[in-house]
Amino acid sequence: MGPSVGTREAWRRGRKQYAVWLFRVRSAAVQQRARDVIAALGDTIRPTPLDDLHVTLFVAGFPTDHPQLDDDVAEATLHEQRRALASAQFSGFTLTIGSANAFASAPFLEVQGDIEPIRQVLIAASSQPEIRFSDYRPHLTLGVFQDSGPIWPVQQTLARFRTASPIHVGIGGIELVTFDARIAGSRLETRWTITAPFDPR
């Protein structure tokens, strides 16, 4: 549970900005659920700021004009993905935010929704495969575990939230955000927003 020492440095390899396509989730009900789970987990996690709650759509990579490493992403690719989303003419839709769960590195709220068509647009417009460490599973990250430790106390804490009622959240836009890969817990900075019907602005 939690990141190993040196993992961040080995991942970023001297680079700074990392880019991700996502939905921000600004629902008061979701924020309250997140607040409750975060409070219950206490100092076992470094929490996600409530106004940065989001559902990742596609991991873009480290933006650069001259890609060299496998998780670099060309600026031209990001612009092509933006154009593809704008021309796809998706309408706004609803996600269902569910109960609490956890990966080895992070607690999260479960998410359901028809996200795959949007992912396929982003994949088709990308010049290289998406760099992922596991299969895509939509989720809303609540933070990251501070360090390694036994998993059973976390399981017991999260069990209190397993029967939480679903929360339906309207999504009207997609964002490309960047964050400072050097800093754990770096805030998300919006670079582009594409609003329903996903016309760029």
N, CA, C and O of each residue as an XYZ file, in Angstrom:
804
protein
N       0.852     -1.183      0.000
C       0.000      0.000      0.000
C       0.890      1.236      0.000
O       1.770      1.374      0.849
N       0.659      2.130     -0.949
C       1.456      3.347     -0.999
C       2.628      3.231     -1.955
O       3.030      2.122     -2.308
N       3.191      4.376     -2.388
C       4.275      4.385     -3.367
C       5.608      4.001     -2.745
O       5.845      4.247     -1.562
N       6.477      3.398     -3.549
C       7.830      3.073     -3.105
C       8.725      4.289     -3.261
O       8.474      5.148     -4.107
N       9.768      4.361     -2.446
C      10.716      5.472     -2.515
C      11.377      5.492     -3.894
O      11.841      4.463     -4.385
N      11.413      6.666     -4.507
C      12.056      6.827     -5.807
C      11.173      6.560     -7.002
O      11.597      6.733     -8.145
N       9.927      6.132     -6.742
C       9.034      5.805     -7.856
C       8.753      7.020     -8.732
O       8.804      6.926     -9.959
N       8.456      8.162     -8.112
C       8.138      9.377     -8.872
C       9.306      9.800     -9.741
O       9.109     10.132    -10.910
N      10.518      9.799     -9.204
C      11.697     10.224     -9.955
C      11.961      9.289    -11.137
O      12.314      9.735    -12.229
N      11.784      7.993    -10.902
C      12.004      7.031    -11.983
C      10.969      7.195    -13.084
O      11.263      6.978    -14.260
N       9.748      7.579    -12.699
C       8.683      7.759    -13.685
C       8.880      9.008    -14.514
O       8.748      8.953    -15.737
N       9.193     10.138    -13.888
C       9.210     11.397    -14.651
C      10.498     11.596    -15.439
O      10.502     12.339    -16.421
N      11.585     10.957    -15.037
C      12.849     10.993    -15.796
C      13.259     12.422    -16.191
O      13.618     12.697    -17.336
N      13.188     13.316    -15.195
C      13.646     14.684    -15.401
C      12.636     15.614    -16.028
O      12.917     16.802    -16.189
N      11.464     15.110    -16.388
C      10.459     15.953    -17.031
C       9.554     16.598    -15.982
O       9.549     16.188    -14.822
N       8.792     17.608    -16.396
C       8.025     18.395    -15.431
C       6.520     18.232    -15.562
O       5.881     17.731    -14.636
N       5.929     18.643    -16.690
C       4.473     18.692    -16.842
C       3.926     17.391    -17.417
O       4.460     16.848    -18.385
N       2.842     16.898    -16.798
C       2.165     15.696    -17.269
C       0.740     16.071    -17.634
O       0.132     16.904    -16.962
N       0.195     15.470    -18.690
C      -1.118     15.858    -19.208
C      -2.092     14.685    -19.189
O      -1.721     13.549    -19.486
N      -3.342     14.974    -18.836
C      -4.398     13.966    -18.741
C      -5.709     14.570    -19.232
O      -6.018     15.721    -18.925
N      -6.481     13.795    -19.996
C      -7.850     14.175    -20.346
C      -8.782     13.652    -19.266
O      -8.654     12.504    -18.839
N      -9.731     14.494    -18.814
C     -10.589     14.067    -17.705
C     -11.908     14.824    -17.670
O     -12.100     15.823    -18.363
N     -12.810     14.311    -16.838
C     -14.014     15.025    -16.414
C     -13.765     15.529    -15.004
O     -13.361     14.748    -14.142
N     -13.991     16.802    -14.744
C     -14.046     17.262    -13.355
C     -15.445     16.959    -12.806
O     -16.437     17.017    -13.531
N     -15.500     16.638    -11.520
C     -16.769     16.335    -10.856
C     -16.952     17.345     -9.734
O     -16.227     17.322     -8.740
N     -17.933     18.237     -9.904
C     -18.125     19.331     -8.954
C     -19.431     19.198     -8.171
O     -19.910     20.174     -7.595
N     -19.995     18.019     -8.149
C     -21.239     17.762     -7.427
C     -21.040     17.916     -5.918
O     -20.094     17.371     -5.349
N     -21.942     18.666     -5.276
C     -21.861     18.832     -3.831
C     -22.035     17.502     -3.109
O     -21.384     17.257     -2.094
N     -22.912     16.639     -3.627
C     -23.132     15.338     -2.998
C     -21.895     14.459     -3.090
O     -21.553     13.767     -2.132
N     -21.217     14.483     -4.245
C     -19.987     13.703     -4.400
C     -18.895     14.268     -3.502
O     -18.157     13.514     -2.868
N     -18.792     15.579     -3.445
C     -17.783     16.186     -2.578
C     -18.011     15.805     -1.116
O     -17.053     15.571     -0.380
N     -19.276     15.742     -0.692
C     -19.561     15.353      0.687
C     -19.162     13.900      0.934
O     -18.589     13.583      1.976
N     -19.461     13.014     -0.020
C     -19.053     11.615      0.137
C     -17.532     11.507      0.186
O     -16.979     10.780      1.012
N     -16.869     12.230     -0.694
C     -15.406     12.218     -0.694
C     -14.878     12.724      0.642
O     -13.950     12.150      1.211
N     -15.479     13.807      1.137
C     -15.044     14.384      2.415
C     -15.193     13.356      3.551
O     -14.319     13.248      4.412
N     -16.286     12.618      3.547
C     -16.534     11.637      4.602
C     -15.510     10.497      4.551
O     -14.986     10.080      5.584
N     -15.233     10.000      3.348
C     -14.273      8.890      3.222
C     -12.874      9.360      3.582
O     -12.143      8.662      4.285
N     -12.498     10.538      3.104
C     -11.174     11.090      3.404
C     -10.996     11.264      4.910
O      -9.945     10.936      5.460
N     -12.032     11.783      5.571
C     -11.945     11.973      7.018
C     -11.788     10.637      7.735
O     -11.031     10.534      8.701
N     -12.501      9.614      7.266
C     -12.415      8.304      7.903
C     -11.033      7.675      7.733
O     -10.556      6.975      8.627
N     -10.393      7.917      6.602
C      -9.066      7.353      6.348
C      -7.959      8.116      7.080
O      -6.873      7.582      7.304
N      -8.241      9.356      7.447
C      -7.299     10.128      8.257
C      -5.950     10.295      7.599
O      -5.857     10.560      6.400
N      -4.885     10.137      8.404
C      -3.543     10.415      7.897
C      -2.931      9.257      7.131
O      -1.737      9.278      6.835
N      -3.731      8.239      6.803
C      -3.206      7.170      5.951
C      -3.084      7.617      4.501
O      -2.394      6.972      3.711
N      -3.757      8.736      4.135
C      -3.704      9.198      2.750
C      -3.327     10.672      2.678
O      -3.473     11.427      3.639
N      -2.832     11.054      1.494
C      -2.707     12.463      1.131
C      -3.907     12.747      0.241
O      -3.937     12.284     -0.900
N      -4.912     13.503      0.727
C      -6.186     13.602      0.010
C      -6.112     14.465     -1.245
O      -5.297     15.381     -1.346
N      -6.978     14.149     -2.186
C      -7.192     14.992     -3.359
C      -8.011     16.210     -2.935
O      -9.027     16.051     -2.258
N      -7.600     17.424     -3.314
C      -8.444     18.596     -3.016
C      -9.828     18.416     -3.635
O      -9.952     17.916     -4.753
N     -10.857     18.820     -2.913
C     -12.219     18.562     -3.372
C     -12.515     19.210     -4.715
O     -13.297     18.668     -5.496
N     -11.903     20.367     -5.005
C     -12.178     20.980     -6.308
C     -11.313     20.395     -7.425
O     -11.389     20.850     -8.566
N     -10.493     19.389     -7.106
C      -9.745     18.655     -8.134
C     -10.299     17.250     -8.345
O      -9.691     16.464     -9.072
N     -11.434     16.907     -7.733
C     -12.027     15.591     -7.940
C     -12.340     15.412     -9.426
O     -12.871     16.315    -10.072
N     -12.004     14.236     -9.957
C     -12.165     14.037    -11.399
C     -12.215     12.553    -11.741
O     -11.881     11.693    -10.927
N     -12.641     12.285    -12.964
C     -12.595     10.947    -13.535
C     -11.678     11.015    -14.750
O     -11.966     11.724    -15.714
N     -10.584     10.283    -14.701
C      -9.635     10.275    -15.818
C     -10.259      9.576    -17.026
O     -10.856      8.506    -16.906
N     -10.108     10.207    -18.193
C     -10.565      9.631    -19.457
C      -9.435      8.958    -20.219
O      -9.581      7.843    -20.721
N      -8.307      9.653    -20.296
C      -7.203      9.184    -21.132
C      -5.912      9.794    -20.605
O      -5.826     11.002    -20.387
N      -4.915      8.950    -20.406
C      -3.609      9.413    -19.944
C      -2.804      9.843    -21.161
O      -2.422      9.006    -21.979
N      -2.542     11.138    -21.288
C      -1.859     11.649    -22.478
C      -0.352     11.448    -22.393
O       0.239     10.847    -23.291
N       0.286     11.945    -21.319
C       1.728     11.803    -21.170
C       2.402     13.140    -20.912
O       1.752     14.116    -20.539
N       3.714     13.172    -21.114
C       4.501     14.387    -20.909
C       4.544     15.176    -22.222
O       5.180     14.728    -23.176
N       3.884     16.337    -22.297
C       3.824     17.077    -23.561
C       5.193     17.612    -23.988
O       5.972     18.095    -23.167
N       5.463     17.514    -25.282
C       6.710     18.010    -25.835
C       6.558     18.180    -27.344
O       5.753     17.499    -27.980
N       7.329     19.080    -27.897
C       7.343     19.225    -29.363
C       8.154     18.125    -30.030
O       7.996     17.874    -31.225
N       9.020     17.467    -29.266
C       9.918     16.459    -29.839
C       9.928     15.208    -28.962
O      10.842     15.027    -28.157
N       8.918     14.340    -29.107
C       8.849     13.137    -28.272
C      10.070     12.244    -28.448
O      10.542     12.023    -29.563
N      10.569     11.737    -27.328
C      11.692     10.812    -27.353
C      11.434      9.573    -26.510
O      11.819      8.467    -26.890
N      10.780      9.757    -25.360
C      10.514      8.646    -24.468
C       9.125      8.070    -24.725
O       8.286      8.726    -25.341
N       8.879      6.845    -24.255
C       7.640      6.159    -24.612
C       6.394      6.830    -24.048
O       5.303      6.642    -24.587
N       6.529      7.607    -22.977
C       5.364      8.297    -22.423
C       5.405      9.803    -22.664
O       4.694     10.551    -21.994
N       6.225     10.256    -23.610
C       6.101     11.610    -24.140
C       4.875     11.666    -25.057
O       4.513     10.666    -25.677
N       4.243     12.833    -25.139
C       3.151     13.014    -26.089
C       3.426     14.270    -26.896
O       3.736     15.323    -26.338
N       3.311     14.154    -28.205
C       3.558     15.292    -29.082
C       2.462     16.335    -28.920
O       1.282     15.999    -28.809
N       2.861     17.605    -28.907
C       1.863     18.679    -28.872
C       0.889     18.544    -30.030
O      -0.297     18.841    -29.883
N       1.382     18.096    -31.189
C       0.506     17.920    -32.341
C      -0.580     16.881    -32.058
O      -1.706     17.013    -32.536
N      -0.246     15.852    -31.283
C      -1.232     14.834    -30.921
C      -2.318     15.415    -30.026
O      -3.499     15.123    -30.213
N      -1.927     16.228    -29.064
C      -2.918     16.847    -28.181
C      -3.883     17.728    -28.975
O      -5.088     17.718    -28.722
N      -3.356     18.482    -29.929
C      -4.218     19.327    -30.757
C      -5.153     18.474    -31.617
O      -6.312     18.837    -31.817
N      -4.657     17.345    -32.125
C      -5.491     16.461    -32.933
C      -6.593     15.836    -32.075
O      -7.726     15.698    -32.536
N      -6.277     15.461    -30.844
C      -7.308     14.918    -29.956
C      -8.376     15.969    -29.658
O      -9.567     15.664    -29.610
N      -7.937     17.188    -29.462
C      -8.889     18.272    -29.204
C      -9.823     18.457    -30.397
O     -11.032     18.597    -30.219
N      -9.280     18.459    -31.593
C     -10.109     18.610    -32.801
C     -11.077     17.436    -32.941
O     -12.234     17.619    -33.318
N     -10.597     16.234    -32.637
C     -11.434     15.040    -32.770
C     -12.607     15.083    -31.791
O     -13.728     14.731    -32.158
N     -12.367     15.504    -30.566
C     -13.449     15.612    -29.594
C     -14.474     16.662    -30.032
O     -15.682     16.462    -29.902
N     -13.975     17.772    -30.547
C     -14.873     18.852    -30.968
C     -15.763     18.427    -32.129
O     -16.924     18.829    -32.209
N     -15.218     17.619    -33.024
C     -15.991     17.211    -34.200
C     -16.876     16.007    -33.925
O     -17.768     15.713    -34.720
N     -16.653     15.295    -32.811
C     -17.439     14.096    -32.515
C     -18.867     14.433    -32.123
O     -19.764     13.608    -32.297
N     -19.100     15.653    -31.587
C     -20.447     16.116    -31.247
C     -21.164     15.216    -30.247
O     -22.349     14.923    -30.402
N     -20.449     14.786    -29.236
C     -21.114     14.125    -28.119
C     -21.995     15.129    -27.399
O     -21.703     16.325    -27.381
N     -23.071     14.640    -26.809
C     -23.870     15.497    -25.939
C     -23.432     15.256    -24.498
O     -22.694     14.313    -24.215
N     -23.889     16.110    -23.598
C     -23.603     15.866    -22.197
C     -24.271     14.563    -21.749
O     -25.241     14.129    -22.370
N     -23.774     13.942    -20.697
C     -24.352     12.692    -20.232
C     -24.136     12.565    -18.735
O     -23.621     13.479    -18.091
N     -24.534     11.420    -18.185
C     -24.522     11.228    -16.741
C     -23.571     10.115    -16.335
O     -23.535      9.056    -16.962
N     -22.804     10.361    -15.285
C     -22.012      9.331    -14.626
C     -22.687      8.963    -13.311
O     -23.369      9.783    -12.696
N     -22.491      7.738    -12.900
C     -22.982      7.282    -11.608
C     -21.799      7.063    -10.681
O     -20.934      6.232    -10.957
N     -21.759      7.803     -9.586
C     -20.691      7.698     -8.602
C     -21.186      6.797     -7.475
O     -22.239      7.044     -6.887
N     -20.411      5.744     -7.179
C     -20.868      4.748     -6.225
C     -20.103      4.740     -4.922
O     -19.757      5.792     -4.384
N     -19.844      3.562     -4.426
C     -19.267      3.388     -3.099
C     -17.741      3.469     -3.137
O     -17.135      3.569     -4.204
N     -17.135      3.424     -1.945
C     -15.686      3.550     -1.812
C     -15.000      2.204     -2.032
O     -15.532      1.146     -1.698
N     -13.806      2.283     -2.604
C     -12.990      1.098     -2.851
C     -11.536      1.569     -2.840
O     -11.273      2.730     -2.528
N     -10.589      0.690     -3.173
C      -9.184      1.117     -3.170
C      -8.351      0.249     -4.086
O      -8.554     -0.962     -4.182
N      -7.404      0.891     -4.761
C      -6.287      0.211     -5.393
C      -5.172      0.092     -4.355
O      -5.318      0.562     -3.226
N      -4.072     -0.529     -4.734
C      -2.949     -0.636     -3.806
C      -2.375      0.727     -3.452
O      -1.819      0.912     -2.369
N      -2.511      1.683     -4.371
C      -1.881      2.989     -4.157
C      -2.859      4.090     -3.755
O      -2.432      5.154     -3.306
N      -4.178      3.853     -3.910
C      -5.109      4.970     -3.744
C      -6.525      4.500     -3.442
O      -6.980      3.511     -4.016
N      -7.231      5.194     -2.548
C      -8.661      4.969     -2.375
C      -9.442      5.726     -3.449
O      -8.969      6.738     -3.967
N     -10.636      5.235     -3.782
C     -11.412      5.888     -4.826
C     -12.894      5.613     -4.632
O     -13.285      4.751     -3.846
N     -13.723      6.370     -5.373
C     -15.145      6.092     -5.492
C     -15.381      5.415     -6.836
O     -14.825      5.828     -7.854
N     -16.197      4.387     -6.832
C     -16.483      3.667     -8.066
C     -17.314      4.528     -9.010
O     -18.126      5.341     -8.570
N     -17.103      4.343    -10.309
C     -17.769      5.167    -11.331
C     -18.297      4.258    -12.432
O     -17.613      3.336    -12.876
N     -19.525      4.534    -12.864
C     -20.106      3.852    -14.009
C     -20.642      4.896    -14.990
O     -21.111      5.962    -14.591
N     -20.561      4.567    -16.280
C     -21.049      5.478    -17.317
C     -20.500      5.062    -18.662
O     -19.540      4.295    -18.738
N     -21.103      5.562    -19.719
C     -20.719      5.164    -21.074
C     -19.538      6.007    -21.555
O     -19.674      6.845    -22.446
N     -18.378      5.764    -20.945
C     -17.178      6.550    -21.221
C     -16.417      6.043    -22.451
O     -15.690      6.804    -23.089
N     -16.582      4.771    -22.778
C     -15.753      4.155    -23.805
C     -15.819      4.854    -25.167
O     -14.778      4.972    -25.813
N     -16.987      5.327    -25.646
C     -16.977      6.017    -26.944
C     -16.064      7.244    -26.966
O     -15.419      7.515    -27.979
N     -16.002      7.979    -25.872
C     -15.114      9.139    -25.818
C     -13.660      8.691    -25.783
O     -12.808      9.291    -26.439
N     -13.373      7.642    -25.023
C     -12.009      7.113    -25.012
C     -11.577      6.675    -26.412
O     -10.427      6.876    -26.803
N     -12.486      6.086    -27.151
C     -12.125      5.608    -28.487
C     -11.791      6.768    -29.422
O     -10.922      6.631    -30.283
N     -12.459      7.896    -29.267
C     -12.107      9.081    -30.054
C     -10.684      9.527    -29.727
O      -9.900      9.829    -30.628
N     -10.356      9.567    -28.443
C      -9.016      9.982    -28.021
C      -7.955      8.988    -28.472
O      -6.869      9.386    -28.893
N      -8.260      7.712    -28.387
C      -7.309      6.673    -28.817
C      -7.057      6.777    -30.314
O      -5.911      6.699    -30.758
N      -8.134      6.955    -31.106
C      -7.990      7.024    -32.560
C      -7.187      8.243    -32.995
O      -6.515      8.210    -34.025
N      -7.254      9.316    -32.216
C      -6.549     10.555    -32.571
C      -5.133     10.595    -32.015
O      -4.415     11.570    -32.240
N      -4.718      9.563    -31.298
C      -3.384      9.542    -30.699
C      -2.386      8.883    -31.635
O      -2.716      7.935    -32.347
N      -1.164      9.395    -31.625
C      -0.117      8.849    -32.494
C       0.636      7.701    -31.841
O       1.480      7.076    -32.482
N       0.341      7.405    -30.555
C       0.977      6.289    -29.888
C       0.000      5.687    -28.879
O      -0.963      6.345    -28.484
N       0.240      4.444    -28.458
C      -0.672      3.816    -27.497
C      -0.685      4.571    -26.175
O       0.307      5.182    -25.779
N      -1.823      4.516    -25.505
C      -1.918      5.079    -24.169
C      -1.026      4.285    -23.222
O      -1.064      3.054    -23.212
N      -0.230      4.985    -22.432
C       0.646      4.326    -21.458
C      -0.142      4.118    -20.171
O      -0.464      5.070    -19.461
N      -0.447      2.854    -19.884
C      -1.189      2.517    -18.683
C      -0.451      1.410    -17.935
O       0.251      0.598    -18.538
N      -0.622      1.388    -16.599
C      -0.020      0.343    -15.776
C      -1.023     -0.757    -15.447
O      -0.662     -1.773    -14.853
N      -2.278     -0.554    -15.833
C      -3.318     -1.565    -15.648
C      -4.456     -1.245    -16.607
O      -4.479     -0.174    -17.215
N      -5.402     -2.175    -16.744
C      -6.542     -1.937    -17.615
C      -7.333     -0.721    -17.143
O      -7.394     -0.427    -15.949
N      -7.943     -0.015    -18.107
C      -8.723      1.170    -17.755
C      -9.939      0.792    -16.918
O     -10.701     -0.106    -17.276
N     -10.105      1.480    -15.816
C     -11.270      1.316    -14.946
C     -11.677      2.698    -14.462
O     -10.937      3.313    -13.694
N     -12.826      3.205    -14.883
C     -13.210      4.558    -14.444
C     -13.371      4.613    -12.930
O     -13.959      3.717    -12.325
N     -12.846      5.668    -12.330
C     -12.908      5.829    -10.880
C     -12.645      7.291    -10.541
O     -12.172      8.061    -11.377
N     -12.955      7.655     -9.317
C     -12.730      9.010     -8.833
C     -11.766      8.902     -7.646
O     -12.152      8.483     -6.555
N     -10.522      9.284     -7.877
C      -9.481      9.122     -6.862
C      -9.681     10.102     -5.714
O      -9.934     11.288     -5.925
N      -9.562      9.584     -4.495
C      -9.735     10.401     -3.293
C      -8.412     10.836     -2.685
O      -8.397     11.643     -1.756
N      -7.312     10.319     -3.188
C      -5.996     10.652     -2.654
C      -5.037      9.521     -2.952
O      -5.348      8.626     -3.737
N      -3.881      9.558     -2.336
C      -2.914      8.468     -2.443
C      -2.468      8.084     -1.035
O      -2.382      8.928     -0.143
N      -2.190      6.810     -0.857
C      -1.719      6.355      0.443
C      -0.342      6.940      0.734
O       0.501      7.046     -0.157
N      -0.129      7.310      1.968
C       1.112      7.988      2.359
C       2.320      7.064      2.311
O       3.402      7.482      1.899
N       2.147      5.811      2.727
C       3.274      4.882      2.729
C       2.746      3.461      2.783
O       1.540      3.229      2.869
N       3.667      2.519      2.731
C       3.283      1.122      2.780
C       2.784      0.763      4.172
O       3.215      1.348      5.166
N       1.887     -0.189      4.236
C       1.331     -0.597      5.516
C       0.306     -1.687      5.299
O      -0.016     -2.012      4.156
N      -0.214     -2.261      6.372
C      -1.211     -3.336      6.238
C      -2.490     -2.817      5.593
O      -2.908     -1.682      5.825
N      -3.099     -3.673      4.780
C      -4.287     -3.260      4.041
C      -5.564     -3.450      4.844
O      -6.562     -2.787      4.561
N      -5.566     -4.328      5.828
C      -6.829     -4.658      6.495
C      -7.476     -3.475      7.217
O      -8.703     -3.387      7.206
N      -6.716     -2.544      7.854
C      -7.412     -1.408      8.468
C      -8.140     -0.543      7.442
O      -9.221     -0.021      7.713
N      -7.539     -0.399      6.264
C      -8.189      0.369      5.197
C      -9.445     -0.347      4.725
O     -10.477      0.285      4.501
N      -9.359     -1.664      4.573
C     -10.530     -2.428      4.152
C     -11.673     -2.275      5.153
O     -12.831     -2.130      4.763
N     -11.345     -2.308      6.438
C     -12.371     -2.140      7.462
C     -13.013     -0.754      7.401
O     -14.227     -0.612      7.546
N     -12.180      0.261      7.185
C     -12.706      1.625      7.100
C     -13.620      1.790      5.896
O     -14.709      2.354      6.008
N     -13.174      1.296      4.740
C     -13.960      1.470      3.521
C     -15.242      0.647      3.539
O     -16.211      0.987      2.860
N     -15.250     -0.433      4.314
C     -16.448     -1.279      4.390
C     -17.653     -0.485      4.874
O     -18.790     -0.822      4.545
N     -17.417      0.559      5.647
C     -18.512      1.402      6.147
C     -19.225      2.142      5.022
O     -20.359      2.590      5.190
N     -18.561      2.270      3.877
C     -19.112      3.044      2.763
C     -19.535      2.168      1.593
O     -19.868      2.684      0.526
N     -19.528      0.849      1.776
C     -19.808     -0.051      0.664
C     -21.280     -0.036      0.238
O     -21.591     -0.395     -0.898
N     -22.171      0.366      1.112
C     -23.596      0.372      0.778
C     -24.114      1.767      0.436
O     -25.322      2.001      0.443
N     -23.215      2.682      0.142
C     -23.619      4.051     -0.178
C     -24.495      4.074     -1.429
O     -24.248      3.338     -2.385
N     -25.503      4.912     -1.411
C     -26.410      5.031     -2.556
C     -25.695      5.673     -3.740
O     -24.825      6.520     -3.540
N     -26.041      5.289     -4.974
C     -25.416      5.906     -6.136
C     -25.783      7.381     -6.267
O     -26.892      7.790     -5.924
N     -24.845      8.166     -6.764
C     -25.061      9.592     -7.022
C     -24.933      9.811     -8.526
O     -23.915      9.452     -9.119
N     -25.941     10.387     -9.139
C     -25.928     10.625    -10.584
C     -25.455     12.048    -10.852
O     -26.003     13.009    -10.312
N     -24.436     12.169    -11.687
C     -23.771     13.452    -11.918
C     -23.789     13.769    -13.406
O     -23.322     12.969    -14.216
N     -24.320     14.923    -13.770
C     -24.285     15.357    -15.155
C     -22.910     15.871    -15.545
O     -22.291     16.638    -14.808
N     -22.436     15.443    -16.708
C     -21.127     15.858    -17.216
C     -21.337     16.634    -18.506
O     -21.920     16.120    -19.460
N     -20.863     17.861    -18.532
C     -21.063     18.688    -19.711
C     -19.794     19.057    -20.433
O     -19.844     19.796    -21.417
N     -18.646     18.563    -19.974
C     -17.411     18.980    -20.620
C     -16.242     18.078    -20.308
O     -16.241     17.342    -19.322
N     -15.247     18.153    -21.173
C     -13.991     17.413    -21.040
C     -12.872     18.428    -20.911
O     -12.895     19.469    -21.568
N     -11.898     18.133    -20.072
C     -10.747     19.027    -19.907
C      -9.443     18.288    -20.178
O      -9.297     17.106    -19.864
N      -8.507     19.009    -20.763
C      -7.108     18.578    -20.753
C      -6.439     19.354    -19.631
O      -6.420     20.585    -19.648
N      -5.898     18.647    -18.668
C      -5.220     19.286    -17.554
C      -3.764     18.855    -17.530
O      -3.395     17.813    -18.073
N      -2.942     19.680    -16.886
C      -1.560     19.316    -16.615
C      -1.304     19.481    -15.125
O      -2.000     20.224    -14.434
N      -0.289     18.770    -14.647
C       0.157     18.962    -13.270
C       1.663     18.810    -13.215
O       2.271     18.221    -14.109
N       2.258     19.339    -12.168
C       3.700     19.316    -11.996
C       4.112     17.938    -11.477
O       3.851     17.598    -10.323
N       4.746     17.164    -12.323
C       5.108     15.785    -11.976
C       6.187     15.703    -10.914
O       6.429     14.627    -10.367
N       6.838     16.810    -10.612
C       7.879     16.806     -9.585
C       7.308     16.814     -8.180
O       7.989     16.444     -7.224
N       6.040     17.241     -8.054
C       5.470     17.517     -6.743
C       4.309     16.573     -6.468
O       3.318     16.581     -7.199
N       4.419     15.767     -5.429
C       3.321     14.900     -5.030
C       2.123     15.764     -4.614
O       2.257     16.682     -3.804
N       0.968     15.459     -5.173
C      -0.227     16.238     -4.850
C      -0.327     17.557     -5.573
O      -1.100     18.423     -5.164
N       0.442     17.739     -6.653
C       0.378     18.982     -7.422
C      -1.038     19.232     -7.934
O      -1.719     18.299     -8.361
N      -1.485     20.494     -7.893
C      -2.830     20.848     -8.328
C      -2.968     20.721     -9.848
O      -1.996     20.861    -10.591
N      -4.194     20.453    -10.287
C      -4.496     20.326    -11.704
C      -4.711     21.704    -12.317
O      -5.441     22.530    -11.770
N      -4.070     21.940    -13.451
C      -4.215     23.200    -14.178
C      -4.907     22.924    -15.512
O      -4.402     22.160    -16.334
N      -6.066     23.552    -15.718
C      -6.802     23.322    -16.955
C      -6.119     24.029    -18.121
O      -5.841     25.227    -18.067
N      -5.860     23.271    -19.161
C      -5.270     23.840    -20.384
C      -6.349     24.112    -21.422
O      -6.380     25.188    -22.020
N      -7.223     23.154    -21.638
C      -8.344     23.324    -22.569
C      -9.605     22.762    -21.935
O      -9.549     21.816    -21.149
N     -10.739     23.351    -22.281
C     -12.044     22.795    -21.928
C     -12.876     22.656    -23.189
O     -12.956     23.584    -23.994
N     -13.496     21.499    -23.361
C     -14.397     21.253    -24.473
C     -15.764     20.962    -23.860
O     -15.937     19.946    -23.187
N     -16.729     21.842    -24.085
C     -18.022     21.738    -23.420
C     -19.062     21.112    -24.353
O     -18.924     21.154    -25.575
N     -20.104     20.532    -23.752
C     -21.177     19.906    -24.529
C     -21.830     20.944    -25.438
O     -22.168     22.020    -24.944
N     -22.033     20.691    -26.749
C     -21.667     19.441    -27.392
C     -20.185     19.307    -27.711
O     -19.803     18.844    -28.785
N     -19.364     19.719    -26.762
C     -17.925     19.573    -26.815
C     -17.263     20.398    -27.907
O     -16.339     19.936    -28.577
N     -17.746     21.625    -28.078
C     -17.062     22.583    -28.945
C     -15.933     23.228    -28.156
O     -16.144     23.611    -27.005
N     -14.721     23.364    -28.740
C     -13.604     23.932    -27.977
C     -13.815     25.406    -27.695
O     -14.440     26.126    -28.474
N     -13.279     25.838    -26.561
C     -13.346     27.263    -26.231
C     -12.005     27.677    -25.625
O     -11.822     28.841    -25.267
